[in-house]
């Protein structure tokens, strides 16, 4: 696993984190890669309580894509929680084209709940989940926000430059940029240069003066690949989506036309410029009427039935468990575990074997359970360790 990340400590109590970037097209070599996990994640990780760092409870939310076959892959947003007991991860299925590499802006946010120690996760300014295993955060306790790109199998991947922006929320519910002096960089493969060539290097650049403004990262496959060839068919400007019939102009106090235009143009400014948005995300947590609608988008590459063996191989690689130690079943009806998912027809993979989980942060936990869409092979949700017992 390799990283091009920033690690920021706000230097004051933090009750929220916010990040935004575009759904850039990520490509994989169209060859068989048996036994090798090939995946990309661009995410924000919030560590509210770093007393147990580096493997203390954390929250991740971002964009994930994984090579699932010779010429197939999945792509889409999800959020995860890692705790001392294990972890959970859940796909985000609502919103406008969440699984399309259409270069549309999307936003990712975590906000601490008003009472208790848990945090809500928001995607495109709508709540999509809540943590259940975060530790109490004593006043003055250090906290951290990481932002950037993580890859496995870099020799098979091309990631164009992704421009990510990030802010944190202070205790007075105001959003701030992190001071550049409080931000460190980790580029594990090194920066691409005349001496350091693709595929084993990152493009990485941090911009901003006294405040950290933007972290731009990419993982080129070959030095000769030109970005314009990958950009064909992916315009950077969008027409404003038509308002759905019956959709109000003001929803939970938020001006919806202003929000949609801001999401397209300059999402890192929406909290400051869209009327009612800053108040909504700290209260109602359902602020984007268009983004609250379920998405029906499917990747045409992934149409057709997914076999149990492909799910077995995918789960084995994701959870670092031998394929013969997995049980793969396709229930005829929705299980309690998969209730509430968009696809009632799912494959379920389970194993009692030790696993680090799909995020591979080092510690191993006993067993996992994961559900996958039978139509696309996309991971719907998973748990590992004691969190599966809850």
C-alpha positions, 0 to 999 in steps of 0.5 A, spaced: 500 500 500 502 506 498 500 513 499 500 521 497 497 524 503 497 530 507 497 529 515 494 535 518 493 537 526 488 543 526 491 545 533 485 546 536 478 542 538 475 540 532 468 537 531 468 537 523 472 535 517 470 537 510 473 535 503 471 536 496 474 533 489 472 531 482 470 524 480 476 523 475 476 517 471 481 512 473 484 506 469 487 500 470 491 495 465 486 490 462 490 484 464 489 479 469 492 480 476 490 474 480 492 474 487 493 481 487 489 487 490 489 493 485 485 499 488 485 506 488 482 511 494 482 518 494 479 520 501 479 524 508 480 520 514 478 524 521 482 521 527 478 525 533 482 522 538 489 520 537 491 517 544 491 510 541 494 513 534 496 510 529 491 505 530 486 508 534 479 509 532 478 513 525 473 515 520 474 515 513 470 517 507 471 518 500 472 515 493 474 508 492 475 504 485 478 497 485 480 492 479 475 486 479 477 482 473 481 483 466 477 488 464 472 490 469 472 495 475 468 498 480 467 505 482 464 509 487 464 513 494 463 510 501 465 511 508 468 507 513 469 506 521 475 503 524 475 502 531 479 498 537 474 492 535 474 492 528 470 496 522 465 497 518 464 500 511 458 502 507 457 504 500 454 511 498 448 510 493 444 516 493 446 523 489 447 525 482 452 520 479 456 517 485 459 511 481 460 515 474 467 518 473 464 524 470 468 529 473 463 532 477 464 535 484 462 531 490 463 533 497 465 529 503 464 531 511 464 528 518 460 532 523 460 530 531 453 529 534 451 534 538 450 529 544 455 523 545 461 521 542 459 519 535 459 523 528 455 523 522 457 522 515 455 527 510 455 526 502 454 532 498 451 535 504 446 530 506 447 525 512 449 518 509 451 514 516 453 515 523 459 512 527 458 507 533 465 506 536 468 512 536 472 514 543 470 520 547 474 526 545 477 530 551 477 537 551 484 539 548 486 532 546 490 532 539 486 530 533 488 529 526 485 530 518 489 526 513 487 527 506 489 524 499 491 518 495 492 511 496 493 505 491 495 498 491 498 495 485 501 501 482 504 498 476 497 497 473 494 503 475 493 510 472 490 516 476 490 523 473 491 529 478 486 529 483 485 536 486 482 535 493 481 541 498 479 540 506 477 544 512 475 543 519 470 545 523 472 549 530 468 548 536 464 555 535 461 551 528 465 555 524 469 552 518 477 554 517 483 552 513 488 548 516 495 552 517 500 550 512 505 549 518 500 544 521 500 540 515 505 534 514 506 530 507 507 523 506 509 521 499 511 513 500 513 512 492 516 519 492 515 524 487 515 523 479 521 526 476 527 525 471 530 520 476 523 517 479 519 515 473 512 512 473 509 507 475 512 507 481 512 515 483 506 520 485 505 527 482 504 531 488 503 538 490 500 542 496 498 549 494 497 555 499 500 560 503 500 560 510 493 556 510 493 549 506 489 550 500 489 544 496 493 537 495 493 535 488 495 528 487 496 523 481 499 516 480 501 516 472 502 509 469 507 511 464 511 517 463 508 518 455 501 518 457 498 525 456 492 527 460 488 530 454 487 523 452 484 521 458 479 527 459 476 526 452 468 526 453 469 528 460 467 536 460 469 540 466 463 544 466 456 542 467 449 545 465 445 546 472 441 539 473 433 541 472 429 541 478 425 535 479 418 536 479 415 538 486 422 540 489 422 546 493 427 552 492 428 552 499 429 545 503 431 545 510 433 552 510 437 551 504 437 555 497 437 549 493 438 553 486 444 556 489 447 550 492 446 546 486 450 551 482 455 552 487 456 544 487 458 545 480 463 551 480 466 551 487 464 546 492 469 548 498 466 555 498 458 553 499 458 553 506 460 560 506 456 562 500 450 558 500 444 561 504 442 556 510 447 551 508 452 552 514 446 552 519 443 545 516 449 541 516 450 542 523 442 541 525 438 537 520 443 534 516 439 533 510 440 539 506 441 537 498 434 535 495 437 533 489 442 529 492 437 525 497 434 522 491 437 515 490 441 514 484 440 509 478 446 509 475 450 503 473 457 502 470 455 499 463 462 495 463 459 491 469 452 489 466 450 482 467 451 477 472 456 476 477 459 469 479 460 467 485 467 465 484 469 472 482 466 475 488 470 469 492 476 472 489 474 479 490 473 478 497 479 474 498 483 480 495 480 485 499 480 482 506 487 478 505 484 471 506 485 465 502 479 464 497 478 457 500 477 460 507 471 464 505 463 462 504 460 465 498 452 465 498 447 468 494 440 469 498 434 469 495 431 474 499 434 480 503 437 479 509 437 483 515 444 485 514 443 487 507 436 491 508 436 498 506 441 497 500 439 499 493 440 492 490 436 486 493 440 481 490 446 480 493 452 476 494 455 475 501 462 473 503 463 471 510 470 468 513 472 467 521 479 468 519 483 473 521 483 480 517 486 487 517 479 489 513 479 492 506 483 498 509 489 494 511 491 499 517 495 493 520 491 490 526 488 484 524 481 482 527 477 475 527 472 474 521 468 479 516 462 479 513 461 483 506 455 484 501 456 485 494 451 487 488 449 481 484 449 486 478 455 490 478 460 486 483 460 493 487 461 492 495 455 494 498 457 494 505 462 490 510 464 489 517 470 485 520 471 483 527 467 484 533 463 490 529 459 484 526 456 482 532 452 488 533 
